[in-house]
Amino acid sequence: MSRSPSLPERPRLDLDPEMSEGERLSAIKQHYERMRSVNQELDDRLEEAQGETASLKEQVDQLKRRNETLKSSSLYVATVEEQTDDGVIIKQHGNNQEVLTDVSPRLSDELAAGDRVAINDSFAVQRLLDDETDARAQAMEVDASPDVTYDDIGGIDDQVREVREAVEDPLENPEMFRDVGIDPPSGVLLYGPPGTGKTMLAKAVANQTDATFIKMAGSELVQKFIGEGARLVRDLFELAAEHEPAIVFIDEIDAIASKRTDSKTSGDAEVQRTMMQLLNEMDGFDERGDIRIIAATNRFDMLDEAILRPGRFDRLIEVPYPNAEGRARILDIHTRDMALADDVDTTAIAAGLDEYSGADIASLATEAGMFAIRDGRTEVTHADFVDAKQKLTEDDSVEIPGLDYQY
C-alpha cells in the first residue's frame, strides 16, 4: 500500500534583532511568498484528495450494487405458450423446455399466449416483460433513402416497368387496383446472373417511394440456435407493419429458401424452420397493409417450389445479361461523369462486351479511367477501354471449378 506524501512544513519567521529596518522588511516579504507557496500546494493537495474521495465513493457504490445483484436470484426469459386451469405453460428461451407453472393472481389477468415473462430458478413467473423487437431486426431498417434512381439503371427497362407495377404503384396509387377490382401482386422475385442490377433495382424502388426500406440478406437469417431465425423473420415483418408503408428486400433468398431435402441435421432443420416462418409471413401479406416484398437470387434453380407459388411471389422477373443496346446505355451511365476523348464510341465498345453484366461494365469504365491516371492524363481514350478489357479478360482467365452459373 502506497503512503501519501508528507505535508509541507510551514516556514518559520526568524528575525535577528540586529537587522536593519530594510532587512527586516525584506525577510518578511520572503516569508510571505513562502507561505503563499505552501498554501497553494496544500490547496492542490486538497483538491486532489477530494477527487480521489469521489472516485472511491463511486467504486464503493458500484461494489454495493454488484453485491446486491449477486445476492439476488437470476431470472430467465420465457414465453407464455398456453393458459390452463392449472396454471400457465411456459417455454424457456435457449433450451425450449416447456413447464407448467403457477402464476400469482396479480399477473394471471395480465398474461396472454405469446407474452414474454421473467421466471426464476423454480420457473415461477416473476414479472411480465415488454414485447421487444429483436435489435438485429431494427438494425436492418435503412434510415436514409438509397441514392440509386431509375436513371442509374440501364438495359433492363422491361424489368423496371414490371417491378414498378408490382411494388411502387400499389403503394403510390392503391385506388387504381381498387377501381379495377384486383389485388396487387403480393411479392416480386428477381433472379438472374450476378451483377445484372437486381439489388440496384430494389434500391431505386426504395428511393422513388416514401416507404420504409428494410434490407436483409438471407444468410443473416440463418442463426445458430433453434428458433432464432424464425423469430428474427417474425420480428422483421412486425417492424415493417409498425412502419408501413414498407418494402422488405431479401437478398440471397436461396440461403433460407432452398429445396427441402431428407437431411436430418439440426442445421438443415433450422433453415427449414426459418423458411416455414417466412412462408407463413408471406401468406398473411394482404392483411398486413401497405407492405411489399422484393427478393433476389442468383440461384433460381435452388429455390423450393413452395416459395414460388402464386400468392407468395406473384411476379418472377428474370434479370438477364443486357443486350448490345442495354450495354451501351449502362456504359453511358458509368461514363457520364468521365472526361472522354473524341475517339471514344460507347456504342462500338458496348457491342464487343457480349456476356458482360452491368457490374462488369462498371468495372471496365473504372479500369479505363485508371489507365488514363497512370499516364498522367485527364481524358480517357478508346485505347484505355481496349487495355481495360484486356486486363479484365486476363483476370477472368483463371477458372474456378464449381462457380458456373445455372438457372
Rosetta blueprint (number, residue, H / E / L):
1 M L
2 S L
3 R L
4 S L
5 P L
6 S L
7 L L
8 P L
9 E L
10 R L
11 P L
12 R L
13 L L
14 D L
15 L L
16 D L
17 P L
18 E L
19 M L
20 S L
21 E H
22 G H
23 E H
24 R H
25 L H
26 S H
27 A H
28 I H
29 K H
30 Q H
31 H H
32 Y H
33 E H
34 R H
35 M H
36 R H
37 S H
38 V H
39 N H
40 Q H
41 E H
42 L H
43 D H
44 D H
45 R H
46 L H
47 E H
48 E H
49 A H
50 Q H
51 G H
52 E H
53 T H
54 A H
55 S H
56 L H
57 K H
58 E H
59 Q H
60 V H
61 D H
62 Q H
63 L H
64 K H
65 R H
66 R H
67 N H
68 E H
69 T H
70 L H
71 K H
72 S L
73 S L
74 S L
75 L L
76 Y E
77 V E
78 A E
79 T E
80 V E
81 E E
82 E E
83 Q E
84 T E
85 D L
86 D L
87 G E
88 V E
89 I E
90 I E
91 K E
92 Q E
93 H L
94 G L
95 N L
96 N L
97 Q L
98 E E
99 V E
100 L E
101 T E
102 D L
103 V L
104 S L
105 P H
106 R H
107 L H
108 S H
109 D L
110 E L
111 L L
112 A L
113 A L
114 G L
115 D L
116 R E
117 V E
118 A E
119 I E
120 N L
121 D L
122 S L
123 F L
124 A L
125 V E
126 Q E
127 R E
128 L E
129 L L
130 D L
131 D L
132 E L
133 T L
134 D L
135 A H
136 R H
137 A H
138 Q H
139 A H
140 M L
141 E E
142 V E
143 D L
144 A L
145 S L
146 P L
147 D L
148 V L
149 T L
150 Y H
151 D H
152 D H
153 I L
154 G L
155 G L
156 I L
157 D H
158 D H
159 Q H
160 V H
161 R H
162 E H
163 V H
164 R H
165 E H
166 A H
167 V H
168 E H
169 D H
170 P H
171 L H
172 E H
173 N L
174 P H
175 E H
176 M H
177 F H
178 R H
179 D H
180 V H
181 G L
182 I L
183 D L
184 P L
185 P L
186 S L
187 G E
188 V E
189 L E
190 L E
191 Y E
192 G L
193 P L
194 P L
195 G L
196 T L
197 G L
198 K H
199 T H
200 M H
201 L H
202 A H
203 K H
204 A H
205 V H
206 A H
207 N H
208 Q H
209 T L
210 D L
211 A L
212 T E
213 F E
214 I E
215 K E
216 M E
217 A E
218 G H
219 S H
220 E H
221 L H
222 V L
223 Q L
224 K L
225 F L
226 I L
227 G L
228 E H
229 G H
230 A H
231 R H
232 L H
233 V H
234 R H
235 D H
236 L H
237 F H
238 E H
239 L H
240 A H
241 A H
242 E H
243 H L
244 E L
245 P L
246 A E
247 I E
248 V E
249 F E
250 I E
251 D E
252 E L
253 I H
254 D H
255 A H
256 I L
257 A L
258 S E
259 K L
260 R L
261 T L
262 D L
263 S L
264 K L
265 T L
266 S H
267 G H
268 D H
269 A H
270 E H
271 V H
272 Q H
273 R H
274 T H
275 M H
276 M H
277 Q H
278 L H
279 L H
280 N H
281 E H
282 M H
283 D H
284 G L
285 F L
286 D H
287 E H
288 R H
289 G L
290 D L
291 I E
292 R E
293 I E
294 I E
295 A E
296 A E
297 T E
298 N L
299 R L
300 F H
301 D H
302 M H
303 L E
304 D L
305 E H
306 A H
307 I H
308 L H
309 R L
310 P L
311 G L
312 R L
313 F L
314 D L
315 R E
316 L E
317 I E
318 E E
319 V L
320 P L
321 Y L
322 P L
323 N L
324 A H
325 E H
326 G H
327 R H
328 A H
329 R H
330 I H
331 L H
332 D H
333 I H
334 H H
335 T H
336 R L
337 D L
338 M L
339 A L
340 L E
341 A L
342 D L
343 D L
344 V L
345 D L
346 T H
347 T H
348 A H
349 I H
350 A H
351 A H
352 G L
353 L L
354 D L
355 E L
356 Y L
357 S L
358 G H
359 A H
360 D H
361 I H
362 A H
363 S H
364 L H
365 A H
366 T H
367 E H
368 A H
369 G H
370 M H
371 F H
372 A H
373 I H
374 R H
375 D L
376 G L
377 R L
378 T L
379 E L
380 V E
381 T L
382 H H
383 A H
384 D H
385 F H
386 V H
387 D H
388 A H
389 K H
390 Q H
391 K H
392 L H
393 T H
394 E H
395 D H
396 D L
397 S L
398 V L
399 E L
400 I L
401 P L
402 G L
403 L L
404 D L
405 Y L
406 Q L
407 Y L
